[in-house]
């Protein structure tokens, strides 16, 4: 990562938070490497309305144990959607239709491979 950062003149690295062990290890290792070259690592929590590190500093065992902690932060993190406005650009685009036959002909398909018959497709077959 450091050679890429130097080549591209990266000034900050942003990553998403994951509470799982392996991604936490990646962040720890990457953070240590970035510290050596003085590039900050910033984590965001794109999966939750309230960042998990604000809501709770421990693993919660039930929704009821974390619910009030999350509700405490909702006024800060919930925002109203802005009103929908009409786009200023003309929306009447002219597009060519896709030539699916030509698209298929452009693919390299091994037609000697036979159809899979040992699997039953569909959701019901997996239940």
Backbone torsions as a table, in degrees:
resi	resn	phi	psi	omega
1	UNK	NA	-44.5	179.9
2	UNK	-55.5	-40.5	177.7
3	UNK	-62.1	-40.3	178.2
4	UNK	-63.3	-43.3	-179.2
5	UNK	-62.4	-42.0	178.7
6	UNK	-66.7	-44.5	-178.3
7	UNK	-62.4	-40.6	-175.4
8	UNK	-93.5	1.4	-178.9
9	UNK	55.1	46.4	-180.0
10	UNK	-72.2	133.2	-179.1
11	UNK	-105.7	-17.0	177.3
12	UNK	-157.5	146.0	176.5
13	UNK	-114.3	129.9	179.9
14	UNK	-114.9	132.6	177.4
15	UNK	-135.7	159.7	179.3
16	UNK	-87.3	146.3	179.5
17	UNK	-80.3	137.3	170.8
18	UNK	-136.2	131.1	-178.5
19	UNK	-80.2	-0.6	-177.3
20	UNK	-76.2	150.9	-174.3
21	UNK	-57.4	-49.1	-175.5
22	UNK	-62.8	-51.7	177.2
23	UNK	-61.2	-34.7	176.3
24	UNK	-61.3	-38.7	177.0
25	UNK	-64.7	-41.2	178.2
26	UNK	-60.2	-44.5	-178.3
27	UNK	-64.9	-41.5	-179.9
28	UNK	-62.6	-47.4	179.9
29	UNK	-64.3	-46.0	-179.4
30	UNK	-63.9	-42.7	178.2
31	UNK	-58.8	-41.1	179.2
32	UNK	-64.3	-42.1	177.9
33	UNK	-64.5	-41.5	-179.1
34	UNK	-69.0	-34.6	176.7
35	UNK	-58.5	-38.6	-178.4
36	UNK	-62.3	-31.8	-178.0
37	UNK	-107.2	13.9	174.2
38	UNK	59.9	41.0	175.4
39	UNK	-114.0	121.8	-178.4
40	UNK	-70.3	146.6	174.1
41	UNK	-112.5	122.6	-178.2
42	UNK	-115.5	130.4	176.2
43	UNK	-103.5	140.1	173.0
44	UNK	-120.7	159.8	176.9
45	UNK	-115.3	88.8	-176.0
46	UNK	-80.1	-8.0	-176.6
47	UNK	-91.1	-17.1	-172.7
48	UNK	-128.1	152.5	175.7
49	UNK	-69.5	-46.9	176.7
50	UNK	-100.6	123.4	178.5
51	UNK	-53.7	133.5	-173.2
52	UNK	-60.9	-31.8	-178.6
53	UNK	-71.3	-18.3	173.5
54	UNK	-86.0	-37.8	-175.9
55	UNK	-67.2	-42.9	-176.6
56	UNK	-158.8	143.8	178.9
57	UNK	-101.6	12.4	179.2
58	UNK	-140.7	168.0	176.7
59	UNK	-76.4	120.0	-179.4
60	UNK	-84.1	143.9	-177.5
61	UNK	-99.7	-7.3	179.2
62	UNK	-157.7	155.2	178.9
63	UNK	-60.0	-35.8	-177.1
64	UNK	-65.6	-24.0	-179.1
65	UNK	-81.8	-20.2	-178.6
66	UNK	-108.7	-17.7	-174.3
67	UNK	-53.9	-52.3	-178.9
68	UNK	-63.7	-33.9	178.9
69	UNK	-64.9	-40.5	178.4
70	UNK	-69.6	-45.4	-178.0
71	UNK	-58.6	-31.7	179.4
72	UNK	-60.4	-32.2	-176.7
73	UNK	-96.0	-7.8	-175.4
74	UNK	-57.5	-41.7	179.2
75	UNK	-58.4	-30.3	-179.7
76	UNK	-76.9	-34.5	-171.8
77	UNK	-104.8	-20.0	176.6
78	UNK	-84.6	130.0	178.2
79	UNK	-129.8	155.8	177.6
80	UNK	-74.0	145.2	173.8
81	UNK	-71.7	139.6	176.7
82	UNK	-69.0	156.4	179.3
83	UNK	-64.6	147.0	178.8
84	UNK	-76.6	131.1	179.8
85	UNK	-116.9	154.9	177.6
86	UNK	-72.4	131.1	-180.0
87	UNK	-66.9	141.3	-175.4
88	UNK	-77.7	-17.5	-178.7
89	UNK	-89.6	151.7	179.0
90	UNK	-64.6	128.1	-177.4
91	UNK	-95.0	3.0	-179.0
92	UNK	-90.0	83.0	-179.3
93	UNK	-89.1	144.6	173.2
94	UNK	-104.4	125.3	-178.1
95	UNK	-127.7	143.0	175.5
96	UNK	-74.8	145.7	175.7
97	UNK	-76.4	153.2	-177.9
98	UNK	-78.0	133.0	175.5
99	UNK	-90.6	91.9	-174.1
100	UNK	-67.0	-31.7	178.5
101	UNK	-64.7	-45.8	178.7
102	UNK	-65.0	-38.9	178.5
103	UNK	-61.8	-44.7	179.7
104	UNK	-64.3	-40.1	179.6
105	UNK	-64.0	-24.4	-178.9
106	UNK	-78.7	-11.1	-178.5
107	UNK	-87.5	148.2	173.6
108	UNK	-95.7	102.3	-176.6
109	UNK	-114.2	128.0	177.2
110	UNK	-83.5	98.7	-176.4
111	UNK	-76.1	-4.6	178.1
112	UNK	-80.3	-12.7	178.2
113	UNK	-76.1	124.3	-177.0
114	UNK	-81.2	163.4	-179.5
115	UNK	-64.7	142.7	177.8
116	UNK	-74.9	121.8	-177.6
117	UNK	-117.8	-7.3	-176.2
118	UNK	-89.7	1.9	179.7
119	UNK	-122.5	137.0	174.6
120	UNK	-95.8	121.2	-177.3
121	UNK	-76.7	162.3	172.4
122	UNK	103.9	157.9	-178.4
123	UNK	-63.6	-43.2	-176.1
124	UNK	-61.1	-33.2	-178.8
125	UNK	-70.0	-16.5	-179.6
126	UNK	-93.8	-9.4	-176.8
127	UNK	-86.1	NA	NA
